[in-house]
Amino acid sequence: MLLVLCVDLDDDLGRKAGVETPVVGREAVERAAVALATADPEDSDSNVLFEGLHIHDDITDERIEVAAVAGVESGGVAANRRVGEEVDTILAGLATGEDVRAIVVTDGAQDESVLPVIRSRLPVDGVRRVVVRQAQNLESIYYTMKQVLDDPETRGTILVPLGILLLIYPLVELAGRLGVPGTTVVGLISALLGLYVLFRGLGLEQAIDESVARARSGLYAGRVMLITSVVALALFVIGGVSGVRTLDAAQASTGVLTPVETAAALVVGAVPWFAAAGITSSVGRITDTYLAERFRWRYLNAPFYVLAIAAVLHGVGAYLLGNVGLSYMAVALTAGTLLGLVSTLAFAIVESRSPSVPEPA
């Protein structure tokens, strides 16, 4: 048996024509179609009902029935659930031992969202979409655009660059009234748009979101690492400034420097601050692991490694600048090497003799 099923997902039949669904039988569906077309001649659901009647009359080589089902005005899950219940009611009322198949008639992509619900109850031989010829594919385009704009990822990818581009002209006009060169505004907007496209292309937005989430979690959880990271960042910036100043002082005293001497001057000026930043950061991480009961003795190697590397770099840099002799560099290299070896050996021995704790997942 073939069931021609006309779907009205937003219940125009009930709201506008006062017709109770499900409607089963050719005469009943015809009365419902006339009632809806009389109540609202512009409603496309009346075309769905008449198309169902046309299919019913056109097929004569098998047993066929036509019916209409409706959802609710709000749509969504509630509408799909009601359509499923009405399909169950129709199947129970047919009282036939034959296999029932369906041809679904809709007026667009929105109503076709209920197809999985119908397929879960009976096989669907085909779908007939009815639209006004003057508006062919208009509703499908509308709902396709609506679904695209409802997706947060797609919305961010399309609308954000478009919004930045649309802001160029009004911002240039505003800058001109304020006496700011328009080229500056265009360059700034172009830089922002370029950074956005670059971040999206490289997938960096996910890393930034994760970093922000970790920082927020650390703030609420009271992690020491959050504070020490800020301090380490400040020390790192100070180290960069100190390196530049050391380079300026070296150029003022000796004149033009070779590339090796330039690098050595930057290292000599920046390494003490960089070492302080590394030690601060590592101490914060060690403290957090201890508070979280994930402490390992070997974690204490980090600050000693930082000191050892700083000593080696400072000794080599100062020697290349001519500030110290060869003996100083030799002492710095030896001290850095011994510091790293002794710390590694000492904490390995302590950890081997301390109670074993399972590694964190």
Solvent accessible surface area in square Angstrom, and as a share of the most:
residue,aa,sasa,rsa
1,M,17,0.07
2,L,4,0.02
3,L,0,0.00
4,V,0,0.00
5,L,0,0.00
6,C,0,0.00
7,V,1,0.01
8,D,4,0.02
9,L,6,0.03
10,D,46,0.24
11,D,16,0.08
12,D,8,0.04
13,L,0,0.00
14,G,29,0.28
15,R,105,0.38
16,K,81,0.34
17,A,27,0.21
18,G,62,0.59
19,V,31,0.18
20,E,157,0.71
21,T,21,0.12
22,P,40,0.25
23,V,11,0.06
24,V,63,0.36
25,G,16,0.15
26,R,70,0.26
27,E,111,0.50
28,A,26,0.20
29,V,0,0.00
30,E,67,0.30
31,R,157,0.57
32,A,3,0.02
33,A,0,0.00
34,V,79,0.45
35,A,37,0.29
36,L,0,0.00
37,A,31,0.24
38,T,107,0.62
39,A,55,0.42
40,D,36,0.19
41,P,110,0.69
42,E,163,0.73
43,D,13,0.07
44,S,38,0.24
45,D,6,0.03
46,S,6,0.04
47,N,54,0.28
48,V,2,0.01
49,L,4,0.02
50,F,85,0.35
51,E,27,0.12
52,G,0,0.00
53,L,10,0.05
54,H,110,0.49
55,I,22,0.11
56,H,34,0.15
57,D,72,0.37
58,D,100,0.52
59,I,41,0.21
60,T,123,0.71
61,D,131,0.68
62,E,68,0.31
63,R,128,0.47
64,I,26,0.13
65,E,39,0.18
66,V,0,0.00
67,A,0,0.00
68,A,1,0.01
69,V,0,0.00
70,A,0,0.00
71,G,0,0.00
72,V,41,0.24
73,E,114,0.51
74,S,101,0.65
75,G,13,0.12
76,G,50,0.48
77,V,107,0.62
78,A,47,0.36
79,A,0,0.00
80,N,33,0.17
81,R,144,0.53
82,R,72,0.26
83,V,0,0.00
84,G,0,0.00
85,E,95,0.43
86,E,12,0.05
87,V,0,0.00
88,D,62,0.32
89,T,80,0.47
90,I,4,0.02
91,L,50,0.25
92,A,83,0.65
93,G,61,0.58
94,L,25,0.12
95,A,93,0.72
96,T,35,0.20
97,G,87,0.84
98,E,86,0.39
99,D,123,0.64
100,V,23,0.13
101,R,76,0.28
102,A,0,0.00
103,I,32,0.16
104,V,0,0.00
105,V,0,0.00
106,T,0,0.00
107,D,12,0.06
108,G,1,0.01
109,A,30,0.23
110,Q,72,0.32
111,D,7,0.03
112,E,34,0.15
113,S,62,0.40
114,V,0,0.00
115,L,18,0.09
116,P,90,0.57
117,V,32,0.19
118,I,0,0.00
119,R,130,0.48
120,S,82,0.53
121,R,92,0.33
122,L,11,0.05
123,P,83,0.52
124,V,28,0.16
125,D,80,0.42
126,G,28,0.27
127,V,58,0.34
128,R,118,0.43
129,R,90,0.33
130,V,21,0.12
131,V,34,0.20
132,V,74,0.43
133,R,214,0.78
134,Q,164,0.73
135,A,35,0.27
136,Q,108,0.48
137,N,79,0.40
138,L,113,0.56
139,E,50,0.22
140,S,20,0.13
141,I,95,0.48
142,Y,120,0.46
143,Y,36,0.14
144,T,77,0.45
145,M,114,0.51
146,K,93,0.39
147,Q,126,0.56
148,V,56,0.32
149,L,70,0.35
150,D,89,0.46
151,D,58,0.30
152,P,93,0.59
153,E,122,0.55
154,T,40,0.23
155,R,96,0.35
156,G,18,0.17
157,T,64,0.37
158,I,84,0.42
159,L,71,0.35
160,V,62,0.36
161,P,26,0.16
162,L,86,0.43
163,G,30,0.29
164,I,34,0.17
165,L,89,0.44
166,L,122,0.61
167,L,96,0.48
168,I,50,0.25
169,Y,156,0.59
170,P,64,0.40
171,L,66,0.33
172,V,43,0.25
173,E,77,0.35
174,L,97,0.48
175,A,7,0.05
176,G,52,0.50
177,R,202,0.74
178,L,129,0.64
179,G,66,0.63
180,V,62,0.35
181,P,84,0.53
182,G,25,0.24
183,T,113,0.66
184,T,80,0.47
185,V,21,0.12
186,V,64,0.37
187,G,38,0.37
188,L,110,0.55
189,I,8,0.04
190,S,67,0.43
191,A,52,0.40
192,L,92,0.46
193,L,34,0.17
194,G,39,0.38
195,L,96,0.48
196,Y,50,0.19
197,V,85,0.49
198,L,94,0.47
199,F,68,0.29
200,R,70,0.26
201,G,67,0.64
202,L,114,0.57
203,G,35,0.34
204,L,68,0.34
205,E,58,0.26
206,Q,117,0.52
207,A,51,0.40
208,I,78,0.39
209,D,90,0.47
210,E,80,0.36
211,S,51,0.33
212,V,74,0.42
213,A,49,0.38
214,R,144,0.53
215,A,46,0.36
216,R,124,0.45
217,S,54,0.35
218,G,3,0.03
219,L,117,0.58
220,Y,171,0.65
221,A,72,0.56
222,G,57,0.55
223,R,116,0.42
224,V,49,0.28
225,M,38,0.17
226,L,51,0.26
227,I,115,0.59
228,T,17,0.10
229,S,43,0.28
230,V,96,0.55
231,V,66,0.38
232,A,12,0.09
233,L,117,0.58
234,A,51,0.40
235,L,30,0.15
236,F,110,0.46
237,V,89,0.51
238,I,76,0.38
239,G,0,0.00
240,G,31,0.30
241,V,71,0.41
242,S,26,0.17
243,G,1,0.01
244,V,78,0.45
245,R,172,0.63
246,T,36,0.21
247,L,25,0.12
248,D,77,0.40
249,A,64,0.50
250,A,16,0.12
251,Q,79,0.35
252,A,93,0.72
253,S,89,0.57
254,T,97,0.56
255,G,36,0.35
256,V,149,0.86
257,L,22,0.11
258,T,72,0.42
259,P,115,0.72
260,V,89,0.51
261,E,52,0.23
262,T,38,0.22
263,A,53,0.41
264,A,4,0.03
265,A,0,0.00
266,L,65,0.32
267,V,47,0.27
268,V,21,0.12
269,G,7,0.07
270,A,8,0.06
271,V,11,0.06
272,P,68,0.43
273,W,98,0.35
274,F,70,0.29
275,A,10,0.08
276,A,37,0.29
277,A,7,0.05
278,G,24,0.23
279,I,48,0.24
280,T,33,0.19
281,S,29,0.19
282,S,15,0.10
283,V,74,0.42
284,G,0,0.00
285,R,145,0.53
286,I,21,0.11
287,T,44,0.25
288,D,21,0.11
289,T,17,0.10
290,Y,141,0.54
291,L,116,0.58
292,A,53,0.41
293,E,146,0.66
294,R,108,0.39
295,F,48,0.20
296,R,16,0.06
297,W,93,0.33
298,R,99,0.36
299,Y,63,0.24
300,L,43,0.22
301,N,13,0.07
302,A,40,0.31
303,P,20,0.12
304,F,74,0.31
305,Y,87,0.33
306,V,37,0.21
307,L,79,0.39
308,A,9,0.07
309,I,104,0.53
310,A,15,0.11
311,A,36,0.28
312,V,43,0.24
313,L,81,0.40
314,H,54,0.24
315,G,0,0.00
316,V,50,0.29
317,G,4,0.04
318,A,3,0.03
319,Y,79,0.30
320,L,77,0.38
321,L,37,0.19
322,G,61,0.59
323,N,103,0.53
324,V,44,0.25
325,G,42,0.40
326,L,112,0.55
327,S,85,0.55
328,Y,96,0.36
329,M,32,0.14
330,A,48,0.37
331,V,100,0.57
332,A,12,0.09
333,L,64,0.32
334,T,76,0.44
335,A,51,0.40
336,G,3,0.03
337,T,76,0.44
338,L,98,0.49
339,L,58,0.29
340,G,13,0.13
341,L,113,0.56
342,V,93,0.53
343,S,7,0.04
344,T,56,0.33
345,L,117,0.58
346,A,45,0.35
347,F,30,0.13
348,A,55,0.43
349,I,75,0.38
350,V,59,0.34
351,E,44,0.20
352,S,89,0.58
353,R,204,0.74
354,S,32,0.21
355,P,121,0.76
356,S,113,0.73
357,V,75,0.43
358,P,118,0.74
359,E,104,0.47
360,P,52,0.33
361,A,154,1.20
